Amino acid sequence: MVGDKVEEAEWKGLDVNEHWQQMKCIMMETAQDIHGMSKGPRRHKETWWWNEEVAEAVRERSTESGREKKEVRKEYKKSRQKCKEGYFFSKGKETEGMCKRLK
């Protein structure tokens, strides 16, 4: 695949930098064609503080976030607050435990 694209490319009249840039583009396009493209690195590499309580709060929030009725808005705000509280409580609890283990 790379060989075919290299043969098709116009190389005459290019300086070294242009030659290199064109070769780089050919290799990158070929690699993307063969392997595809990833979404990038994960945002959170480690979620040591995540537990079932936080997961349940997030699930509850996401099911209620799709509704757009005014009377549901208060429920959504309550579930969002509960999610935040669960997140900070769980993360704080795990951090304290980790600090105690380090001492």
Kinemage of the C-alpha trace (Angstrom):
@kinemage 1
@onewidth
@group {chain A} dominant
@subgroup {mainchain}
@vectorlist {calphas} color= white
{ca met a 1} P 0.000 0.000 0.000
{ca val a 2} L 2.741 2.458 0.910
{ca gly a 3} L 4.693 1.491 -2.186
{ca asp a 4} L 1.729 2.225 -4.455
{ca lys a 5} L 1.180 5.649 -2.918
{ca val a 6} L 4.897 6.470 -3.096
{ca glu a 7} L 4.953 5.601 -6.797
{ca glu a 8} L 1.878 7.762 -7.466
{ca ala a 9} L 3.283 10.808 -5.651
{ca glu a 10} L 5.025 13.662 -7.453
{ca trp a 11} L 8.584 13.962 -6.135
{ca lys a 12} L 10.313 16.239 -8.627
{ca gly a 13} L 11.049 19.798 -7.652
{ca leu a 14} L 10.619 19.228 -3.906
{ca asp a 15} L 13.156 20.257 -1.335
{ca val a 16} L 14.078 17.957 1.551
{ca asn a 17} L 11.433 19.289 3.947
{ca glu a 18} L 8.632 19.021 1.376
{ca his a 19} L 9.835 15.540 0.447
{ca trp a 20} L 9.786 14.488 4.090
{ca gln a 21} L 6.337 16.013 4.678
{ca gln a 22} L 4.869 14.217 1.682
{ca met a 23} L 6.409 10.898 2.783
{ca lys a 24} L 5.071 11.417 6.324
{ca cys a 25} L 1.560 12.075 4.983
{ca ile a 26} L 1.676 8.931 2.865
{ca met a 27} L 2.757 6.781 5.819
{ca met a 28} L 0.167 8.310 8.166
{ca glu a 29} L -2.671 7.849 5.671
{ca thr a 30} L -1.665 4.238 5.061
{ca ala a 31} L -1.462 3.491 8.789
{ca gln a 32} L -4.883 5.075 9.306
{ca asp a 33} L -6.351 3.057 6.423
{ca ile a 34} L -4.992 -0.189 7.856
{ca his a 35} L -5.462 0.322 11.596
{ca gly a 36} L -8.097 3.018 11.879
{ca met a 37} L -8.066 5.826 14.394
{ca ser a 38} L -8.422 5.716 18.157
{ca lys a 39} L -10.392 8.155 20.270
{ca gly a 40} L -7.291 9.171 22.190
{ca pro a 41} L -6.166 8.472 25.734
{ca arg a 42} L -8.647 7.863 28.517
{ca arg a 43} L -9.467 10.902 30.599
{ca his a 44} L -9.093 9.075 33.885
{ca lys a 45} L -6.260 6.594 34.027
{ca glu a 46} L -7.179 5.397 37.476
{ca thr a 47} L -10.547 5.334 39.211
{ca trp a 48} L -9.639 3.911 42.603
{ca trp a 49} L -12.389 5.945 44.283
{ca trp a 50} L -15.208 4.669 42.035
{ca asn a 51} L -17.631 2.294 43.758
{ca glu a 52} L -21.159 0.962 43.307
{ca glu a 53} L -22.740 3.891 45.187
{ca val a 54} L -21.232 6.416 42.769
{ca ala a 55} L -22.108 4.263 39.770
{ca glu a 56} L -25.752 4.035 40.893
{ca ala a 57} L -25.950 7.809 41.377
{ca val a 58} L -24.487 8.419 37.914
{ca arg a 59} L -26.918 5.906 36.353
{ca glu a 60} L -29.856 7.571 38.084
{ca arg a 61} L -28.734 11.017 36.955
{ca ser a 62} L -28.282 9.943 33.336
{ca thr a 63} L -31.754 8.377 33.123
{ca glu a 64} L -33.366 11.524 34.480
{ca ser a 65} L -31.288 13.948 32.419
{ca gly a 66} L -33.095 13.051 29.208
{ca arg a 67} L -36.436 14.380 30.433
{ca glu a 68} L -37.202 18.015 29.819
{ca lys a 69} L -40.374 18.616 31.832
{ca lys a 70} L -40.338 21.385 34.437
{ca glu a 71} L -41.569 19.172 37.264
{ca val a 72} L -38.798 16.670 36.552
{ca arg a 73} L -36.155 19.402 36.685
{ca lys a 74} L -36.212 19.460 40.497
{ca glu a 75} L -35.783 15.678 40.621
{ca tyr a 76} L -32.901 15.953 38.206
{ca lys a 77} L -31.210 18.620 40.347
{ca lys a 78} L -31.638 16.456 43.438
{ca ser a 79} L -30.145 13.429 41.695
{ca arg a 80} L -27.301 15.570 40.357
{ca gln a 81} L -26.561 16.837 43.871
{ca lys a 82} L -26.749 13.287 45.230
{ca cys a 83} L -24.298 12.186 42.560
{ca lys a 84} L -21.868 14.965 43.474
{ca glu a 85} L -22.171 14.159 47.178
{ca gly a 86} L -21.569 10.468 46.543
{ca tyr a 87} L -18.578 11.253 44.365
{ca phe a 88} L -16.918 13.571 46.878
{ca phe a 89} L -17.782 11.374 49.872
{ca ser a 90} L -16.406 8.262 48.201
{ca lys a 91} L -13.278 9.983 46.931
{ca gly a 92} L -12.635 11.604 50.334
{ca lys a 93} L -13.155 8.313 52.150
{ca glu a 94} L -10.723 6.490 49.850
{ca thr a 95} L -8.178 9.320 50.118
{ca glu a 96} L -8.294 9.202 53.931
{ca gly a 97} L -7.806 5.442 53.842
{ca met a 98} L -4.870 5.797 51.501
{ca cys a 99} L -3.280 8.479 53.724
{ca lys a 100} L -3.664 6.244 56.781
{ca arg a 101} L -2.040 3.348 54.928
{ca leu a 102} L 0.872 5.566 53.877
{ca lys a 103} L 1.573 6.687 57.461
